[in-house]
Amino acid sequence: MNVMISHFSWKPLFKKEKLPGWRISFYWQGTHYEGIYHKSGDIEWGHTHPGKEEPALVKELHELMLYHIYD
């Protein structure tokens, strides 16, 4: 399955600390998602949850966060 995430954005939860977590926002399959990406890799979803396809989406989000945060 090909998961296409668009308009991905992230920002730190706290301005002075680097790794407590990040607010994420993106579109996937025409639906807007937002949540908190914790340093453990867990995602706390906002109002919309991806349902049964969450594992594939989370895998893509991990890759994006590795690229943006740790690279």
N, C-alpha and C positions, 0 to 999 in steps of 0.2 A: 504494500500500500504506500502510495506517495502522499505525504502530508505536506501541504503547501501553506506555510505561515507567511502572512504579509503584514506590512506596517508594524513590525515589531519594535517596541521601545521598552527601555528599562531605566530605572533610576534608583539610587540607594534609598533605603528607608530612613537612614539618618545621615546627615551631612558630614559629621565629623568622623564617623567610623566607616571602615571599608567593607567589612564582611558580615554584618548582622543579617542582611537580607535585602531584597530588591523588589520594587513594584514593577510588574510586567504588564504589558498591554499589547494585544495583537488581534488580527483577524484570521480566522480559519474557517474554510468552507462557508464564507459569507456571514459568519457570526462573530461579533466582537467578544473577546475574552479579556479578563483582567484578573490579577491575583497577586499574591506575594510568593516570591521564590525564596525559600529559606536556604541558608548556607549548607544545610544537610542535603539539599536537592529536593526536599518535599515542596509541593506547591499547594498553597492555600487558595482555592478558587474563589472568585468574587461571586456575582449573582448567577453566572452561567457556568455550568459544568459540562465537560465534553462527553460524559457518559461512557459507554463501553469502549470507545476508541481512545480513551485517556492514555493507555500505555504507549501507543505510537506517538501521540502528541507530546507526551512528557519526554520521550527519547529525543525528539527534535528540539524541544526547549532546552534540554541539558546541553546539547551540542551548541546551540546559539549562545547560551550563557557561558560556556567554556570559552568560546571564541571572543565574546565581548568583555568578560570580566577577567579571565585568567591569562589571556594572550598578550 
